[in-house]
Protein backbone atom coordinates (compact mmCIF):
# COMPACT_ATOMS: atom_id res chain seq x y z
CA UNK A 1 0.00 0.00 0.00
CA UNK A 2 1.41 3.45 -0.95
CA UNK A 3 2.61 5.66 1.89
CA UNK A 4 -0.20 8.01 2.93
CA UNK A 5 2.22 10.78 3.86
CA UNK A 6 3.84 10.52 0.46
CA UNK A 7 0.44 10.70 -1.22
CA UNK A 8 -0.51 13.76 0.82
CA UNK A 9 2.78 15.49 -0.04
CA UNK A 10 2.38 14.64 -3.73
CA UNK A 11 -1.09 16.21 -3.61
CA UNK A 12 0.39 19.27 -1.88
CA UNK A 13 2.95 19.67 -4.69
CA UNK A 14 0.16 19.60 -7.30
CA UNK A 15 -2.01 22.06 -5.35
CA UNK A 16 0.94 24.42 -4.90
CA UNK A 17 2.15 23.96 -8.50
CA UNK A 18 5.69 23.25 -7.37
CA UNK A 19 7.99 21.87 -4.69
CA UNK A 20 9.13 25.27 -3.38
CA UNK A 21 5.62 26.55 -2.77
CA UNK A 22 4.57 23.18 -1.31
CA UNK A 23 7.45 23.48 1.15
CA UNK A 24 6.23 26.92 2.20
CA UNK A 25 2.62 25.75 2.45
CA UNK A 26 3.40 22.64 4.51
CA UNK A 27 6.31 24.00 6.53
CA UNK A 28 8.46 21.03 5.46
CA UNK A 29 11.88 21.18 3.77
CA UNK A 30 11.76 21.08 -0.02
CA UNK A 31 14.31 18.24 -0.02
CA UNK A 32 12.07 16.12 2.21
CA UNK A 33 9.04 16.62 -0.02
CA UNK A 34 11.07 15.86 -3.15
CA UNK A 35 12.47 12.69 -1.57
CA UNK A 36 9.01 11.52 -0.43
CA UNK A 37 7.52 12.04 -3.91
CA UNK A 38 10.47 10.24 -5.51
CA UNK A 39 10.01 7.33 -3.09
CA UNK A 40 6.30 7.25 -3.93
CA UNK A 41 7.08 7.09 -7.66
CA UNK A 42 9.61 4.32 -7.06
CA UNK A 43 7.12 2.38 -4.94
CA UNK A 44 4.42 2.71 -7.61
CA UNK A 45 6.83 2.07 -10.49
CA UNK A 46 5.55 5.05 -12.50
CA UNK A 47 6.47 8.68 -13.14
CA UNK A 48 3.86 10.99 -11.61
CA UNK A 49 5.45 14.34 -12.45
CA UNK A 50 7.43 15.61 -15.41
CA UNK A 51 10.21 17.85 -14.15
CA UNK A 52 12.51 20.25 -15.94
CA UNK A 53 14.21 23.51 -15.04
CA UNK A 54 11.28 25.66 -16.18
CA UNK A 55 8.18 23.64 -15.63
CA UNK A 56 6.42 20.99 -13.58
CA UNK A 57 3.50 19.06 -15.01
CA UNK A 58 1.49 15.95 -14.31
CA UNK A 59 1.86 12.82 -16.40
CA UNK A 60 -1.36 11.18 -17.53
CA UNK A 61 -1.15 8.56 -14.78
CA UNK A 62 -0.09 11.29 -12.34
CA UNK A 63 -3.28 13.24 -13.02
CA UNK A 64 -5.40 10.15 -12.36
CA UNK A 65 -3.45 9.28 -9.21
CA UNK A 66 -3.75 12.87 -7.93
CA UNK A 67 -7.54 12.68 -8.06
CA UNK A 68 -7.44 9.54 -5.90
CA UNK A 69 -5.02 11.24 -3.51
CA UNK A 70 -7.42 14.18 -3.22
CA UNK A 71 -10.28 11.76 -2.53
CA UNK A 72 -8.29 10.17 0.29
CA UNK A 73 -7.37 13.58 1.73
CA UNK A 74 -11.03 14.59 1.50
CA UNK A 75 -12.10 11.42 3.30
CA UNK A 76 -9.64 12.13 6.09
CA UNK A 77 -10.98 15.66 6.34
CA UNK A 78 -14.50 14.28 6.33
CA UNK A 79 -13.63 12.14 9.33
CA UNK A 80 -12.24 15.23 11.03
CA UNK A 81 -15.35 17.20 10.07
CA UNK A 82 -17.58 14.57 11.68
CA UNK A 83 -15.82 15.25 14.97
CA UNK A 84 -15.75 19.03 14.53
CA UNK A 85 -19.43 19.27 13.60
CA UNK A 86 -20.87 16.68 15.95
CA UNK A 87 -22.90 19.40 17.67
CA UNK A 88 -23.60 21.40 14.52
CA UNK A 89 -24.67 19.01 11.77
CA UNK A 90 -24.03 20.44 8.30
CA UNK A 91 -27.23 19.95 6.33
CA UNK A 92 -30.08 21.75 4.63
CA UNK A 93 -30.35 23.67 1.36
CA UNK A 94 -27.57 25.91 0.10
CA UNK A 95 -28.08 28.11 -2.98
CA UNK A 96 -24.96 29.64 -4.50
CA UNK A 97 -24.54 32.13 -7.36
CA UNK A 98 -21.25 32.00 -9.27
CA UNK A 99 -20.12 34.25 -12.17
CA UNK A 100 -20.42 32.68 -15.62
CA UNK A 101 -16.76 33.45 -16.32
CA UNK A 102 -15.60 30.91 -13.72
CA UNK A 103 -14.20 27.68 -15.15
CA UNK A 104 -17.26 25.44 -14.89
CA UNK A 105 -15.28 22.19 -14.97
CA UNK A 106 -13.29 23.46 -12.01
CA UNK A 107 -16.45 24.41 -10.10
CA UNK A 108 -18.03 21.03 -10.91
CA UNK A 109 -15.03 19.20 -9.45
CA UNK A 110 -15.08 21.44 -6.40
CA UNK A 111 -18.79 20.88 -5.79
CA UNK A 112 -18.38 17.11 -6.16
CA UNK A 113 -15.76 17.17 -3.44
CA UNK A 114 -17.96 19.31 -1.21
CA UNK A 115 -20.96 16.97 -1.59
CA UNK A 116 -18.81 13.96 -0.73
CA UNK A 117 -17.78 15.69 2.48
CA UNK A 118 -21.27 16.98 3.32
CA UNK A 119 -23.82 14.58 1.80
CA UNK A 120 -26.70 16.07 3.81
CA UNK A 121 -26.42 19.44 2.07
CA UNK A 122 -28.90 20.10 -0.76
CA UNK A 123 -26.67 22.17 -3.07
CA UNK A 124 -28.10 24.49 -5.75
CA UNK A 125 -25.43 26.22 -7.90
CA UNK A 126 -26.39 28.78 -10.54
CA UNK A 127 -23.97 30.42 -12.96
CA UNK A 128 -25.12 33.98 -13.50
CA UNK A 129 -23.72 37.43 -14.11
CA UNK A 130 -26.82 39.12 -12.71
CA UNK A 131 -26.46 41.16 -9.55
CA UNK A 132 -28.46 38.66 -7.54
CA UNK A 133 -30.36 39.63 -4.43
CA UNK A 134 -29.39 37.36 -1.59
CA UNK A 135 -32.63 37.67 0.33
CA UNK A 136 -35.10 38.50 -2.43
CA UNK A 137 -33.92 35.77 -4.81
CA UNK A 138 -33.22 33.15 -2.16
CA UNK A 139 -29.45 32.88 -2.52
CA UNK A 140 -27.35 32.00 0.51
CA UNK A 141 -24.00 32.88 -1.07
CA UNK A 142 -22.95 34.97 -4.07
CA UNK A 143 -19.39 34.58 -5.33
CA UNK A 144 -18.35 38.00 -6.65
CA UNK A 145 -15.37 39.79 -8.10
CA UNK A 146 -14.18 42.90 -6.33
CA UNK A 147 -14.32 45.78 -5.87
CA UNK A 148 -17.73 45.44 -4.24
CA UNK A 149 -20.39 48.10 -3.87
CA UNK A 150 -21.19 49.14 -0.28
CA UNK A 151 -24.03 47.09 1.20
CA UNK A 152 -25.32 45.55 4.41
CA UNK A 153 -24.08 42.12 3.28
CA UNK A 154 -21.05 40.38 4.71
CA UNK A 155 -18.16 39.90 2.26
CA UNK A 156 -15.44 37.34 2.95
CA UNK A 157 -12.28 37.45 0.84
CA UNK A 158 -11.79 34.00 -0.69
CA UNK A 159 -8.64 34.49 -2.75
CA UNK A 160 -6.62 36.85 -4.92
CA UNK A 161 -5.17 36.23 -8.37
CA UNK A 162 -2.50 38.12 -10.29
CA UNK A 163 -3.67 39.12 -13.80
CA UNK A 164 -1.28 39.31 -16.72
CA UNK A 165 -1.60 40.33 -20.37
CA UNK A 166 -0.54 37.60 -22.81
CA UNK A 167 -0.51 36.86 -26.52
CA UNK A 168 0.70 34.05 -28.74
CA UNK A 169 3.98 34.22 -30.67
CA UNK A 170 1.94 33.89 -33.87
CA UNK A 171 -0.12 36.99 -33.09
CA UNK A 172 2.94 39.00 -32.07
CA UNK A 173 4.84 37.96 -35.22
CA UNK A 174 2.00 39.26 -37.36
CA UNK A 175 1.08 42.41 -35.40
CA UNK A 176 4.16 43.28 -33.39
CA UNK A 177 4.72 43.48 -29.64
CA UNK A 178 3.39 46.59 -27.88
CA UNK A 179 6.18 48.48 -26.15
CA UNK A 180 3.99 50.82 -24.10
CA UNK A 181 0.42 50.95 -22.72
CA UNK A 182 -0.46 53.51 -25.42
CA UNK A 183 0.40 51.02 -28.17
CA UNK A 184 -2.16 48.54 -26.81
CA UNK A 185 -4.85 50.73 -28.35
CA UNK A 186 -3.74 49.56 -31.79
CA UNK A 187 -4.04 45.88 -30.93
CA UNK A 188 -6.89 43.36 -31.00
CA UNK A 189 -8.04 42.24 -27.58
CA UNK A 190 -10.02 39.28 -26.29
CA UNK A 191 -12.51 40.56 -23.73
CA UNK A 192 -13.70 38.41 -20.85
CA UNK A 193 -17.07 39.81 -19.84
CA UNK A 194 -20.70 40.55 -20.61
CA UNK A 195 -22.50 43.16 -22.70
CA UNK A 196 -21.85 45.62 -19.86
CA UNK A 197 -18.08 45.06 -19.97
CA UNK A 198 -15.93 47.76 -21.57
CA UNK A 199 -12.79 46.93 -23.59
CA UNK A 200 -10.42 48.42 -21.02
CA UNK A 201 -7.39 46.98 -19.22
CA UNK A 202 -6.17 48.49 -15.92
CA UNK A 203 -2.37 48.58 -16.16
CA UNK A 204 0.02 49.51 -13.38
CA UNK A 205 -0.51 50.01 -9.69
CA UNK A 206 -1.10 52.92 -7.36
CA UNK A 207 -0.12 56.31 -8.78
CA UNK A 208 1.13 54.59 -11.96
CA UNK A 209 -2.23 52.97 -12.69
CA UNK A 210 -3.72 53.78 -16.07
CA UNK A 211 -6.83 52.56 -17.89
CA UNK A 212 -6.04 51.48 -21.45
CA UNK A 213 -8.72 51.01 -24.10
CA UNK A 214 -8.20 48.34 -26.76
CA UNK A 215 -9.90 47.15 -29.95
CA UNK A 216 -12.21 44.31 -29.02
CA UNK A 217 -11.74 41.41 -31.43
CA UNK A 218 -14.10 39.08 -29.60
CA UNK A 219 -16.02 39.04 -26.32
CA UNK A 220 -16.76 35.83 -24.40
CA UNK A 221 -17.81 35.03 -20.84
CA UNK A 222 -15.66 31.92 -20.52
CA UNK A 223 -12.07 32.05 -19.30
CA UNK A 224 -11.42 28.72 -21.06
CA UNK A 225 -12.40 30.36 -24.38
CA UNK A 226 -10.28 33.44 -23.65
CA UNK A 227 -7.19 31.28 -23.17
CA UNK A 228 -7.91 29.18 -26.28
CA UNK A 229 -8.54 32.22 -28.49
CA UNK A 230 -5.26 33.73 -27.29
CA UNK A 231 -3.44 30.49 -28.11
CA UNK A 232 -5.09 30.55 -31.56
CA UNK A 233 -3.58 33.97 -32.43
CA UNK A 234 -6.75 36.08 -32.16
CA UNK A 235 -5.34 38.80 -29.94
CA UNK A 236 -4.07 39.91 -26.56
CA UNK A 237 -5.86 38.58 -23.48
CA UNK A 238 -5.87 39.18 -19.76
CA UNK A 239 -5.66 35.96 -17.74
CA UNK A 240 -4.62 35.16 -14.22
CA UNK A 241 -1.05 33.90 -13.95
CA UNK A 242 -2.36 30.60 -12.56
CA UNK A 243 -4.50 30.07 -15.67
CA UNK A 244 -1.63 30.42 -18.12
CA UNK A 245 1.44 29.44 -16.08
CA UNK A 246 2.24 26.39 -18.20
CA UNK A 247 1.58 28.27 -21.46
CA UNK A 248 4.09 30.91 -20.40
CA UNK A 249 6.63 28.29 -19.38
CA UNK A 250 6.32 26.44 -22.70
CA UNK A 251 6.35 29.62 -24.79
CA UNK A 252 2.83 29.05 -26.15
CA UNK A 253 1.93 32.47 -24.71
CA UNK A 254 4.17 35.47 -24.14
CA UNK A 255 3.79 38.12 -21.42
CA UNK A 256 2.90 41.61 -22.61
CA UNK A 257 4.28 44.69 -20.80
CA UNK A 258 5.43 42.78 -17.70
CA UNK A 259 7.00 46.03 -16.47
CA UNK A 260 3.43 47.27 -15.97
CA UNK A 261 2.12 44.72 -13.40
CA UNK A 262 -1.57 44.95 -12.63
CA UNK A 263 -3.21 44.95 -9.23
CA UNK A 264 -4.45 41.52 -8.10
CA UNK A 265 -8.15 40.93 -8.53
CA UNK A 266 -10.08 39.73 -5.51
CA UNK A 267 -12.91 37.20 -5.25
CA UNK A 268 -15.37 37.34 -2.36
CA UNK A 269 -18.03 35.12 -0.87
CA UNK A 270 -20.97 37.39 -0.01
CA UNK A 271 -23.81 36.42 2.31
CA UNK A 272 -26.62 38.28 4.03
CA UNK A 273 -25.97 39.93 7.37
CA UNK A 274 -29.65 39.36 8.17
CA UNK A 275 -29.07 35.66 8.60
CA UNK A 276 -27.15 34.05 11.40
CA UNK A 277 -24.13 32.44 9.73
CA UNK A 278 -25.34 28.90 9.10
CA UNK A 279 -22.86 26.04 9.33
CA UNK A 280 -23.44 25.08 5.68
CA UNK A 281 -22.51 28.61 4.53
CA UNK A 282 -19.43 28.61 6.72
CA UNK A 283 -18.14 25.21 5.62
CA UNK A 284 -18.82 25.94 1.93
CA UNK A 285 -16.78 29.14 2.06
CA UNK A 286 -14.01 27.33 3.97
CA UNK A 287 -14.01 24.53 1.40
CA UNK A 288 -14.13 26.92 -1.56
CA UNK A 289 -11.18 28.90 -0.25
CA UNK A 290 -9.07 25.83 0.46
CA UNK A 291 -9.91 23.71 -2.58
CA UNK A 292 -10.26 26.23 -5.41
CA UNK A 293 -6.50 26.50 -5.77
CA UNK A 294 -5.98 22.73 -5.84
CA UNK A 295 -8.55 22.24 -8.61
CA UNK A 296 -7.07 25.19 -10.52
CA UNK A 297 -3.62 23.60 -10.20
CA UNK A 298 -4.84 20.23 -11.46
CA UNK A 299 -6.49 21.65 -14.56
CA UNK A 300 -3.51 23.91 -15.23
CA UNK A 301 -0.96 21.13 -14.87
CA UNK A 302 -2.98 18.88 -17.18
CA UNK A 303 -2.86 21.68 -19.78
C-alpha positions as a printed Julia matrix, in Angstrom:
303×3 Matrix{Float64}:
   0.0    0.0     0.0
   1.41   3.45   -0.95
   2.61   5.66    1.89
  -0.2    8.01    2.93
   2.22  10.78    3.86
   3.84  10.52    0.46
   0.44  10.7    -1.22
  -0.51  13.76    0.82
   2.78  15.49   -0.04
   2.38  14.64   -3.73
  -1.09  16.21   -3.61
   0.39  19.27   -1.88
   2.95  19.67   -4.69
   0.16  19.6    -7.3
  -2.01  22.06   -5.35
   0.94  24.42   -4.9
   2.15  23.96   -8.5
   5.69  23.25   -7.37
   7.99  21.87   -4.69
   9.13  25.27   -3.38
   5.62  26.55   -2.77
   4.57  23.18   -1.31
   7.45  23.48    1.15
   6.23  26.92    2.2
   2.62  25.75    2.45
   3.4   22.64    4.51
   6.31  24.0     6.53
   8.46  21.03    5.46
  11.88  21.18    3.77
  11.76  21.08   -0.02
  14.31  18.24   -0.02
  12.07  16.12    2.21
   9.04  16.62   -0.02
  11.07  15.86   -3.15
  12.47  12.69   -1.57
   9.01  11.52   -0.43
   7.52  12.04   -3.91
  10.47  10.24   -5.51
  10.01   7.33   -3.09
   6.3    7.25   -3.93
   7.08   7.09   -7.66
   9.61   4.32   -7.06
   7.12   2.38   -4.94
   4.42   2.71   -7.61
   6.83   2.07  -10.49
   5.55   5.05  -12.5
   6.47   8.68  -13.14
   3.86  10.99  -11.61
   5.45  14.34  -12.45
   7.43  15.61  -15.41
  10.21  17.85  -14.15
  12.51  20.25  -15.94
  14.21  23.51  -15.04
  11.28  25.66  -16.18
   8.18  23.64  -15.63
   6.42  20.99  -13.58
   3.5   19.06  -15.01
   1.49  15.95  -14.31
   1.86  12.82  -16.4
  -1.36  11.18  -17.53
  -1.15   8.56  -14.78
  -0.09  11.29  -12.34
  -3.28  13.24  -13.02
  -5.4   10.15  -12.36
  -3.45   9.28   -9.21
  -3.75  12.87   -7.93
  -7.54  12.68   -8.06
  -7.44   9.54   -5.9
  -5.02  11.24   -3.51
  -7.42  14.18   -3.22
 -10.28  11.76   -2.53
  -8.29  10.17    0.29
  -7.37  13.58    1.73
 -11.03  14.59    1.5
 -12.1   11.42    3.3
  -9.64  12.13    6.09
 -10.98  15.66    6.34
 -14.5   14.28    6.33
 -13.63  12.14    9.33
 -12.24  15.23   11.03
 -15.35  17.2    10.07
 -17.58  14.57   11.68
 -15.82  15.25   14.97
 -15.75  19.03   14.53
 -19.43  19.27   13.6
 -20.87  16.68   15.95
 -22.9   19.4    17.67
 -23.6   21.4    14.52
 -24.67  19.01   11.77
 -24.03  20.44    8.3
 -27.23  19.95    6.33
 -30.08  21.75    4.63
 -30.35  23.67    1.36
 -27.57  25.91    0.1
 -28.08  28.11   -2.98
 -24.96  29.64   -4.5
 -24.54  32.13   -7.36
 -21.25  32.0    -9.27
 -20.12  34.25  -12.17
 -20.42  32.68  -15.62
 -16.76  33.45  -16.32
 -15.6   30.91  -13.72
 -14.2   27.68  -15.15
 -17.26  25.44  -14.89
 -15.28  22.19  -14.97
 -13.29  23.46  -12.01
 -16.45  24.41  -10.1
 -18.03  21.03  -10.91
 -15.03  19.2    -9.45
 -15.08  21.44   -6.4
 -18.79  20.88   -5.79
 -18.38  17.11   -6.16
 -15.76  17.17   -3.44
 -17.96  19.31   -1.21
 -20.96  16.97   -1.59
 -18.81  13.96   -0.73
 -17.78  15.69    2.48
 -21.27  16.98    3.32
 -23.82  14.58    1.8
 -26.7   16.07    3.81
 -26.42  19.44    2.07
 -28.9   20.1    -0.76
 -26.67  22.17   -3.07
 -28.1   24.49   -5.75
 -25.43  26.22   -7.9
 -26.39  28.78  -10.54
 -23.97  30.42  -12.96
 -25.12  33.98  -13.5
 -23.72  37.43  -14.11
 -26.82  39.12  -12.71
 -26.46  41.16   -9.55
 -28.46  38.66   -7.54
 -30.36  39.63   -4.43
 -29.39  37.36   -1.59
 -32.63  37.67    0.33
 -35.1   38.5    -2.43
 -33.92  35.77   -4.81
 -33.22  33.15   -2.16
 -29.45  32.88   -2.52
 -27.35  32.0     0.51
 -24.0   32.88   -1.07
 -22.95  34.97   -4.07
 -19.39  34.58   -5.33
 -18.35  38.0    -6.65
 -15.37  39.79   -8.1
 -14.18  42.9    -6.33
 -14.32  45.78   -5.87
 -17.73  45.44   -4.24
 -20.39  48.1    -3.87
 -21.19  49.14   -0.28
 -24.03  47.09    1.2
 -25.32  45.55    4.41
 -24.08  42.12    3.28
 -21.05  40.38    4.71
 -18.16  39.9     2.26
 -15.44  37.34    2.95
 -12.28  37.45    0.84
 -11.79  34.0    -0.69
  -8.64  34.49   -2.75
  -6.62  36.85   -4.92
  -5.17  36.23   -8.37
  -2.5   38.12  -10.29
  -3.67  39.12  -13.8
  -1.28  39.31  -16.72
  -1.6   40.33  -20.37
  -0.54  37.6   -22.81
  -0.51  36.86  -26.52
   0.7   34.05  -28.74
   3.98  34.22  -30.67
   1.94  33.89  -33.87
  -0.12  36.99  -33.09
   2.94  39.0   -32.07
   4.84  37.96  -35.22
   2.0   39.26  -37.36
   1.08  42.41  -35.4
   4.16  43.28  -33.39
   4.72  43.48  -29.64
   3.39  46.59  -27.88
   6.18  48.48  -26.15
   3.99  50.82  -24.1
   0.42  50.95  -22.72
  -0.46  53.51  -25.42
   0.4   51.02  -28.17
  -2.16  48.54  -26.81
  -4.85  50.73  -28.35
  -3.74  49.56  -31.79
  -4.04  45.88  -30.93
  -6.89  43.36  -31.0
  -8.04  42.24  -27.58
 -10.02  39.28  -26.29
 -12.51  40.56  -23.73
 -13.7   38.41  -20.85
 -17.07  39.81  -19.84
 -20.7   40.55  -20.61
 -22.5   43.16  -22.7
 -21.85  45.62  -19.86
 -18.08  45.06  -19.97
 -15.93  47.76  -21.57
 -12.79  46.93  -23.59
 -10.42  48.42  -21.02
  -7.39  46.98  -19.22
  -6.17  48.49  -15.92
  -2.37  48.58  -16.16
   0.02  49.51  -13.38
  -0.51  50.01   -9.69
  -1.1   52.92   -7.36
  -0.12  56.31   -8.78
   1.13  54.59  -11.96
  -2.23  52.97  -12.69
  -3.72  53.78  -16.07
  -6.83  52.56  -17.89
  -6.04  51.48  -21.45
  -8.72  51.01  -24.1
  -8.2   48.34  -26.76
  -9.9   47.15  -29.95
 -12.21  44.31  -29.02
 -11.74  41.41  -31.43
 -14.1   39.08  -29.6
 -16.02  39.04  -26.32
 -16.76  35.83  -24.4
 -17.81  35.03  -20.84
 -15.66  31.92  -20.52
 -12.07  32.05  -19.3
 -11.42  28.72  -21.06
 -12.4   30.36  -24.38
 -10.28  33.44  -23.65
  -7.19  31.28  -23.17
  -7.91  29.18  -26.28
  -8.54  32.22  -28.49
  -5.26  33.73  -27.29
  -3.44  30.49  -28.11
  -5.09  30.55  -31.56
  -3.58  33.97  -32.43
  -6.75  36.08  -32.16
  -5.34  38.8   -29.94
  -4.07  39.91  -26.56
  -5.86  38.58  -23.48
  -5.87  39.18  -19.76
  -5.66  35.96  -17.74
  -4.62  35.16  -14.22
  -1.05  33.9   -13.95
  -2.36  30.6   -12.56
  -4.5   30.07  -15.67
  -1.63  30.42  -18.12
   1.44  29.44  -16.08
   2.24  26.39  -18.2
   1.58  28.27  -21.46
   4.09  30.91  -20.4
   6.63  28.29  -19.38
   6.32  26.44  -22.7
   6.35  29.62  -24.79
   2.83  29.05  -26.15
   1.93  32.47  -24.71
   4.17  35.47  -24.14
   3.79  38.12  -21.42
   2.9   41.61  -22.61
   4.28  44.69  -20.8
   5.43  42.78  -17.7
   7.0   46.03  -16.47
   3.43  47.27  -15.97
   2.12  44.72  -13.4
  -1.57  44.95  -12.63
  -3.21  44.95   -9.23
  -4.45  41.52   -8.1
  -8.15  40.93   -8.53
 -10.08  39.73   -5.51
 -12.91  37.2    -5.25
 -15.37  37.34   -2.36
 -18.03  35.12   -0.87
 -20.97  37.39   -0.01
 -23.81  36.42    2.31
 -26.62  38.28    4.03
 -25.97  39.93    7.37
 -29.65  39.36    8.17
 -29.07  35.66    8.6
 -27.15  34.05   11.4
 -24.13  32.44    9.73
 -25.34  28.9     9.1
 -22.86  26.04    9.33
 -23.44  25.08    5.68
 -22.51  28.61    4.53
 -19.43  28.61    6.72
 -18.14  25.21    5.62
 -18.82  25.94    1.93
 -16.78  29.14    2.06
 -14.01  27.33    3.97
 -14.01  24.53    1.4
 -14.13  26.92   -1.56
 -11.18  28.9    -0.25
  -9.07  25.83    0.46
  -9.91  23.71   -2.58
 -10.26  26.23   -5.41
  -6.5   26.5    -5.77
  -5.98  22.73   -5.84
  -8.55  22.24   -8.61
  -7.07  25.19  -10.52
  -3.62  23.6   -10.2
  -4.84  20.23  -11.46
  -6.49  21.65  -14.56
  -3.51  23.91  -15.23
  -0.96  21.13  -14.87
  -2.98  18.88  -17.18
  -2.86  21.68  -19.78
